[in-house]
Amino acid sequence: MQDQRAEIDWQAGDVPVSTRFDDPYFSLENGLEETRYVFLDGNGLPGRFADGFHVAELGFGTGLNFLTTVLAWRASGVRGKLRFTSFEAYPMGAGDMAQALTAFPDVSDVAAPLIEAWKAGQREIAFADGISLEVIGGDARVTLPAWDGRADAWYLDGFSPAKNPELWGADLLAALGRHTAPGGTAATYTAAGFVRRGLDAAGFDVTRRPGYGRKRHMSVAVLRAT
């Protein structure tokens, strides 16, 4: 699994589509605004940022969610460290990543060091302003339960549950709950019933909200106090 790579087709010249899952990596309308709406706003960010804050993600993809988080962290003025951990079974090649990110000039400055490190094969990367990134390769159903971290906020950004159900299963969501800090949150673009039920069973209070663009609904979740 560690040697698996993303297989990409390109729609309209600059939108990467996974041929494995037949699904685009980001919104065809505006992937950057979708990230801000679903994953940052859905997790109450940047308002919750603090020294030592830890974001984790299912599906690194193009790196757009990470880069958008970096921009929000820097704009927030919070001093200290930000950790970002992502679980990715099929990492993009550096060339595909660079091509995909050209669609988002706002992230170009922060994308450049990511792409250079990615070309060099680095998956644990230290950036300026106390920001660190770790991308854990392999099947998240194996790697997440074995992980020793706990996140304050989760971005659940796998491909569509209908096309990639493995990343949305009850056992994986239960592991996600165990690896969430007290008061931690999760957000996702999907409002599929089995996903919401899985998050509820994993210990989260789940709320359905209006989705981004043409998507009717999305889901946000807060870990219940125990």
C-alpha positions as YAML, in Angstrom:
chain: A
units: angstrom
residues:
- id: 1
  name: MET
  ca: [0.00, 0.00, 0.00]
- id: 2
  name: GLN
  ca: [2.87, 2.40, 0.71]
- id: 3
  name: ASP
  ca: [3.87, 2.29, -2.96]
- id: 4
  name: GLN
  ca: [0.40, 3.12, -4.31]
- id: 5
  name: ARG
  ca: [0.09, 6.37, -6.23]
- id: 6
  name: ALA
  ca: [-2.86, 8.46, -7.31]
- id: 7
  name: GLU
  ca: [-4.07, 7.94, -10.87]
- id: 8
  name: ILE
  ca: [-5.17, 11.28, -12.31]
- id: 9
  name: ASP
  ca: [-7.28, 12.45, -15.21]
- id: 10
  name: TRP
  ca: [-7.76, 16.16, -15.87]
- id: 11
  name: GLN
  ca: [-11.15, 17.81, -16.37]
- id: 12
  name: ALA
  ca: [-11.33, 21.25, -18.00]
- id: 13
  name: GLY
  ca: [-7.54, 21.32, -18.02]
- id: 14
  name: ASP
  ca: [-6.92, 22.02, -14.34]
- id: 15
  name: VAL
  ca: [-9.33, 19.92, -12.25]
- id: 16
  name: PRO
  ca: [-7.77, 16.62, -11.14]
- id: 17
  name: VAL
  ca: [-10.12, 13.64, -11.12]
- id: 18
  name: SER
  ca: [-9.22, 10.33, -9.53]
- id: 19
  name: THR
  ca: [-9.58, 7.58, -12.10]
- id: 20
  name: ARG
  ca: [-9.61, 5.05, -9.26]
- id: 21
  name: PHE
  ca: [-12.65, 6.61, -7.58]
- id: 22
  name: ASP
  ca: [-14.11, 8.62, -10.48]
- id: 23
  name: ASP
  ca: [-14.33, 11.72, -8.31]
- id: 24
  name: PRO
  ca: [-12.70, 15.19, -8.45]
- id: 25
  name: TYR
  ca: [-10.22, 16.22, -5.78]
- id: 26
  name: PHE
  ca: [-11.95, 19.51, -5.12]
- id: 27
  name: SER
  ca: [-15.11, 21.41, -5.96]
- id: 28
  name: LEU
  ca: [-15.55, 22.27, -9.62]
- id: 29
  name: GLU
  ca: [-17.00, 25.60, -8.46]
- id: 30
  name: ASN
  ca: [-14.23, 26.88, -6.17]
- id: 31
  name: GLY
  ca: [-12.15, 24.39, -4.25]
- id: 32
  name: LEU
  ca: [-10.50, 27.02, -2.07]
- id: 33
  name: GLU
  ca: [-13.79, 28.50, -0.89]
- id: 34
  name: GLU
  ca: [-15.17, 25.01, -0.32]
- id: 35
  name: THR
  ca: [-12.23, 24.21, 1.95]
- id: 36
  name: ARG
  ca: [-12.76, 27.40, 3.93]
- id: 37
  name: TYR
  ca: [-16.51, 26.83, 4.22]
- id: 38
  name: VAL
  ca: [-16.54, 23.11, 4.98]
- id: 39
  name: PHE
  ca: [-13.35, 22.36, 6.86]
- id: 40
  name: LEU
  ca: [-12.29, 25.63, 8.48]
- id: 41
  name: ASP
  ca: [-15.70, 27.11, 9.27]
- id: 42
  name: GLY
  ca: [-17.08, 23.65, 10.01]
- id: 43
  name: ASN
  ca: [-14.44, 23.22, 12.73]
- id: 44
  name: GLY
  ca: [-14.75, 26.75, 14.08]
- id: 45
  name: LEU
  ca: [-11.41, 27.84, 12.63]
- id: 46
  name: PRO
  ca: [-9.48, 30.05, 12.88]
- id: 47
  name: GLY
  ca: [-11.31, 31.06, 16.07]
- id: 48
  name: ARG
  ca: [-10.19, 27.93, 17.96]
- id: 49
  name: PHE
  ca: [-6.52, 28.14, 16.99]
- id: 50
  name: ALA
  ca: [-4.11, 28.06, 19.94]
- id: 51
  name: ASP
  ca: [-0.51, 27.06, 20.56]
- id: 52
  name: GLY
  ca: [-0.22, 23.30, 20.01]
- id: 53
  name: PHE
  ca: [-3.46, 23.00, 18.02]
- id: 54
  name: HIS
  ca: [-3.58, 19.77, 16.02]
- id: 55
  name: VAL
  ca: [-5.54, 19.29, 12.79]
- id: 56
  name: ALA
  ca: [-5.87, 15.81, 11.28]
- id: 57
  name: GLU
  ca: [-7.32, 14.79, 7.97]
- id: 58
  name: LEU
  ca: [-8.49, 11.75, 6.04]
- id: 59
  name: GLY
  ca: [-7.28, 12.28, 2.47]
- id: 60
  name: PHE
  ca: [-4.38, 14.67, 1.76]
- id: 61
  name: GLY
  ca: [-5.07, 14.87, -1.98]
- id: 62
  name: THR
  ca: [-3.60, 18.01, -3.53]
- id: 63
  name: GLY
  ca: [-2.65, 19.48, -0.17]
- id: 64
  name: LEU
  ca: [-5.16, 22.30, -0.64]
- id: 65
  name: ASN
  ca: [-6.77, 21.85, 2.78]
- id: 66
  name: PHE
  ca: [-3.39, 21.99, 4.49]
- id: 67
  name: LEU
  ca: [-2.30, 25.09, 2.57]
- id: 68
  name: THR
  ca: [-5.58, 26.87, 3.30]
- id: 69
  name: THR
  ca: [-5.12, 26.06, 6.98]
- id: 70
  name: VAL
  ca: [-1.60, 27.48, 6.88]
- id: 71
  name: LEU
  ca: [-2.93, 30.74, 5.45]
- id: 72
  name: ALA
  ca: [-5.61, 30.92, 8.14]
- id: 73
  name: TRP
  ca: [-3.10, 30.16, 10.90]
- id: 74
  name: ARG
  ca: [-0.74, 32.89, 9.76]
- id: 75
  name: ALA
  ca: [-3.55, 35.42, 9.35]
- id: 76
  name: SER
  ca: [-4.86, 34.63, 12.85]
- id: 77
  name: GLY
  ca: [-1.72, 35.98, 14.53]
- id: 78
  name: VAL
  ca: [-1.65, 33.07, 17.00]
- id: 79
  name: ARG
  ca: [1.87, 32.39, 18.24]
- id: 80
  name: GLY
  ca: [3.17, 28.90, 18.83]
- id: 81
  name: LYS
  ca: [2.93, 25.59, 17.01]
- id: 82
  name: LEU
  ca: [0.36, 24.10, 14.65]
- id: 83
  name: ARG
  ca: [0.46, 20.37, 13.82]
- id: 84
  name: PHE
  ca: [-1.24, 18.93, 10.76]
- id: 85
  name: THR
  ca: [-1.45, 15.17, 10.23]
- id: 86
  name: SER
  ca: [-2.99, 13.62, 7.13]
- id: 87
  name: PHE
  ca: [-3.72, 10.01, 6.22]
- id: 88
  name: GLU
  ca: [-3.37, 9.24, 2.50]
- id: 89
  name: ALA
  ca: [-3.42, 5.85, 0.78]
- id: 90
  name: TYR
  ca: [-2.78, 7.10, -2.77]
- id: 91
  name: PRO
  ca: [-0.49, 10.16, -2.70]
- id: 92
  name: MET
  ca: [-0.33, 12.43, -5.72]
- id: 93
  name: GLY
  ca: [2.89, 12.85, -7.64]
- id: 94
  name: ALA
  ca: [4.60, 16.21, -7.16]
- id: 95
  name: GLY
  ca: [3.96, 17.20, -10.77]
- id: 96
  name: ASP
  ca: [0.25, 16.53, -10.51]
- id: 97
  name: MET
  ca: [0.11, 18.37, -7.20]
- id: 98
  name: ALA
  ca: [1.84, 21.40, -8.70]
- id: 99
  name: GLN
  ca: [-0.48, 21.41, -11.71]
- id: 100
  name: ALA
  ca: [-3.60, 21.13, -9.55]
- id: 101
  name: LEU
  ca: [-2.54, 23.96, -7.24]
- id: 102
  name: THR
  ca: [-1.98, 26.40, -10.09]
- id: 103
  name: ALA
  ca: [-5.77, 26.83, -10.01]
- id: 104
  name: PHE
  ca: [-5.38, 28.64, -6.66]
- id: 105
  name: PRO
  ca: [-3.03, 31.65, -6.89]
- id: 106
  name: ASP
  ca: [-3.85, 32.57, -3.28]
- id: 107
  name: VAL
  ca: [-1.88, 29.57, -2.02]
- id: 108
  name: SER
  ca: [1.05, 29.77, -4.45]
- id: 109
  name: ASP
  ca: [3.55, 31.16, -1.94]
- id: 110
  name: VAL
  ca: [2.84, 28.50, 0.67]
- id: 111
  name: ALA
  ca: [2.51, 25.77, -1.96]
- id: 112
  name: ALA
  ca: [6.05, 26.19, -3.29]
- id: 113
  name: PRO
  ca: [7.90, 24.76, -0.25]
- id: 114
  name: LEU
  ca: [5.36, 21.92, 0.03]
- id: 115
  name: ILE
  ca: [5.89, 20.92, -3.59]
- id: 116
  name: GLU
  ca: [9.68, 21.08, -3.29]
- id: 117
  name: ALA
  ca: [9.64, 18.90, -0.19]
- id: 118
  name: TRP
  ca: [7.17, 16.51, -1.85]
- id: 119
  name: LYS
  ca: [9.49, 16.15, -4.86]
- id: 120
  name: ALA
  ca: [12.28, 15.19, -2.46]
- id: 121
  name: GLY
  ca: [10.11, 12.45, -0.97]
- id: 122
  name: GLN
  ca: [9.59, 14.20, 2.36]
- id: 123
  name: ARG
  ca: [6.39, 13.36, 4.18]
- id: 124
  name: GLU
  ca: [7.31, 14.95, 7.50]
- id: 125
  name: ILE
  ca: [7.92, 18.63, 6.83]
- id: 126
  name: ALA
  ca: [8.65, 21.58, 9.11]
- id: 127
  name: PHE
  ca: [7.52, 24.96, 7.83]
- id: 128
  name: ALA
  ca: [7.92, 28.50, 9.11]
- id: 129
  name: ASP
  ca: [5.80, 29.89, 11.96]
- id: 130
  name: GLY
  ca: [5.92, 26.67, 13.97]
- id: 131
  name: ILE
  ca: [3.88, 24.67, 11.43]
- id: 132
  name: SER
  ca: [4.59, 20.97, 10.94]
- id: 133
  name: LEU
  ca: [3.06, 18.52, 8.49]
- id: 134
  name: GLU
  ca: [3.07, 14.72, 8.59]
- id: 135
  name: VAL
  ca: [1.44, 12.69, 5.83]
- id: 136
  name: ILE
  ca: [1.01, 9.05, 6.87]
- id: 137
  name: GLY
  ca: [0.87, 6.70, 3.90]
- id: 138
  name: GLY
  ca: [-1.18, 3.54, 3.68]
- id: 139
  name: ASP
  ca: [-4.71, 2.37, 4.39]
- id: 140
  name: ALA
  ca: [-6.19, 4.58, 7.12]
- id: 141
  name: ARG
  ca: [-8.12, 1.58, 8.45]
- id: 142
  name: VAL
  ca: [-4.71, 0.29, 9.56]
- id: 143
  name: THR
  ca: [-2.66, 3.43, 10.10]
- id: 144
  name: LEU
  ca: [-5.15, 5.55, 12.04]
- id: 145
  name: PRO
  ca: [-5.85, 2.98, 14.80]
- id: 146
  name: ALA
  ca: [-2.07, 2.57, 15.22]
- id: 147
  name: TRP
  ca: [-1.47, 6.33, 15.39]
- id: 148
  name: ASP
  ca: [-0.43, 7.74, 18.77]
- id: 149
  name: GLY
  ca: [-1.89, 11.23, 18.24]
- id: 150
  name: ARG
  ca: [-5.16, 12.96, 19.05]
- id: 151
  name: ALA
  ca: [-6.52, 15.80, 16.94]
- id: 152
  name: ASP
  ca: [-8.42, 18.90, 17.99]
- id: 153
  name: ALA
  ca: [-10.10, 19.13, 14.58]
- id: 154
  name: TRP
  ca: [-10.67, 16.59, 11.80]
- id: 155
  name: TYR
  ca: [-11.16, 17.21, 8.09]
- id: 156
  name: LEU
  ca: [-13.00, 14.21, 6.66]
- id: 157
  name: ASP
  ca: [-12.17, 14.68, 3.00]
- id: 158
  name: GLY
  ca: [-12.15, 11.27, 1.39]
- id: 159
  name: PHE
  ca: [-13.76, 10.72, -1.97]
- id: 160
  name: SER
  ca: [-17.54, 10.33, -2.09]
- id: 161
  name: PRO
  ca: [-18.82, 7.73, 0.41]
- id: 162
  name: ALA
  ca: [-20.65, 6.04, -2.47]
- id: 163
  name: LYS
  ca: [-17.38, 5.62, -4.38]
- id: 164
  name: ASN
  ca: [-14.91, 5.15, -1.53]
- id: 165
  name: PRO
  ca: [-16.90, 3.55, 1.32]
- id: 166
  name: GLU
  ca: [-13.76, 2.14, 2.94]
- id: 167
  name: LEU
  ca: [-12.83, 5.58, 4.27]
- id: 168
  name: TRP
  ca: [-16.21, 6.10, 5.90]
- id: 169
  name: GLY
  ca: [-16.78, 2.80, 7.69]
- id: 170
  name: ALA
  ca: [-17.97, 2.51, 11.29]
- id: 171
  name: ASP
  ca: [-14.72, 0.97, 12.54]
- id: 172
  name: LEU
  ca: [-12.60, 3.76, 11.07]
- id: 173
  name: LEU
  ca: [-14.91, 6.45, 12.46]
- id: 174
  name: ALA
  ca: [-14.77, 4.75, 15.87]
- id: 175
  name: ALA
  ca: [-10.96, 4.92, 15.70]
- id: 176
  name: LEU
  ca: [-11.25, 8.57, 14.75]
- id: 177
  name: GLY
  ca: [-13.30, 9.21, 17.88]
- id: 178
  name: ARG
  ca: [-10.63, 7.56, 20.03]
- id: 179
  name: HIS
  ca: [-8.02, 9.82, 18.44]
- id: 180
  name: THR
  ca: [-9.88, 13.08, 19.08]
- id: 181
  name: ALA
  ca: [-8.96, 15.39, 21.93]
- id: 182
  name: PRO
  ca: [-11.63, 16.39, 24.49]
- id: 183
  name: GLY
  ca: [-13.91, 18.96, 22.89]
- id: 184
  name: GLY
  ca: [-12.55, 18.07, 19.47]
- id: 185
  name: THR
  ca: [-14.53, 18.48, 16.27]
- id: 186
  name: ALA
  ca: [-14.92, 17.05, 12.79]
- id: 187
  name: ALA
  ca: [-16.36, 18.40, 9.56]
- id: 188
  name: THR
  ca: [-17.14, 16.89, 6.21]
- id: 189
  name: TYR
  ca: [-18.88, 17.85, 2.98]
- id: 190
  name: THR
  ca: [-21.09, 14.74, 3.12]
- id: 191
  name: ALA
  ca: [-24.36, 14.32, 5.00]
- id: 192
  name: ALA
  ca: [-24.80, 10.64, 4.13]
- id: 193
  name: GLY
  ca: [-26.89, 8.96, 6.79]
- id: 194
  name: PHE
  ca: [-24.48, 6.11, 7.49]
- id: 195
  name: VAL
  ca: [-21.62, 8.60, 7.97]
- id: 196
  name: ARG
  ca: [-23.62, 10.66, 10.46]
- id: 197
  name: ARG
  ca: [-24.68, 7.50, 12.29]
- id: 198
  name: GLY
  ca: [-21.06, 6.30, 12.36]
- id: 199
  name: LEU
  ca: [-19.89, 9.58, 13.86]
- id: 200
  name: ASP
  ca: [-22.68, 9.45, 16.44]
- id: 201
  name: ALA
  ca: [-21.68, 5.90, 17.41]
- id: 202
  name: ALA
  ca: [-18.06, 7.08, 17.66]
- id: 203
  name: GLY
  ca: [-19.03, 9.57, 20.35]
- id: 204
  name: PHE
  ca: [-19.83, 12.74, 18.42]
- id: 205
  name: ASP
  ca: [-22.87, 14.98, 18.45]
- id: 206
  name: VAL
  ca: [-23.57, 15.48, 14.76]
- id: 207
  name: THR
  ca: [-25.34, 18.41, 13.10]
- id: 208
  name: ARG
  ca: [-26.37, 18.78, 9.49]
- id: 209
  name: ARG
  ca: [-25.73, 22.19, 7.92]
- id: 210
  name: PRO
  ca: [-26.27, 23.73, 4.50]
- id: 211
  name: GLY
  ca: [-23.60, 22.50, 2.11]
- id: 212
  name: TYR
  ca: [-21.25, 24.41, -0.11]
- id: 213
  name: GLY
  ca: [-22.37, 25.39, -3.60]
- id: 214
  name: ARG
  ca: [-24.70, 22.86, -5.11]
- id: 215
  name: LYS
  ca: [-24.38, 20.44, -2.21]
- id: 216
  name: ARG
  ca: [-27.53, 20.60, -0.13]
- id: 217
  name: HIS
  ca: [-26.01, 19.55, 3.19]
- id: 218
  name: MET
  ca: [-22.77, 18.89, 5.04]
- id: 219
  name: SER
  ca: [-22.02, 17.56, 8.53]
- id: 220
  name: VAL
  ca: [-20.22, 18.94, 11.57]
- id: 221
  name: ALA
  ca: [-19.55, 17.01, 14.74]
- id: 222
  name: VAL
  ca: [-18.38, 17.71, 18.30]
- id: 223
  name: LEU
  ca: [-16.99, 15.00, 20.57]
- id: 224
  name: ARG
  ca: [-19.33, 14.42, 23.48]
- id: 225
  name: ALA
  ca: [-18.00, 14.95, 26.98]
- id: 226
  name: THR
  ca: [-17.48, 11.73, 28.91]
...
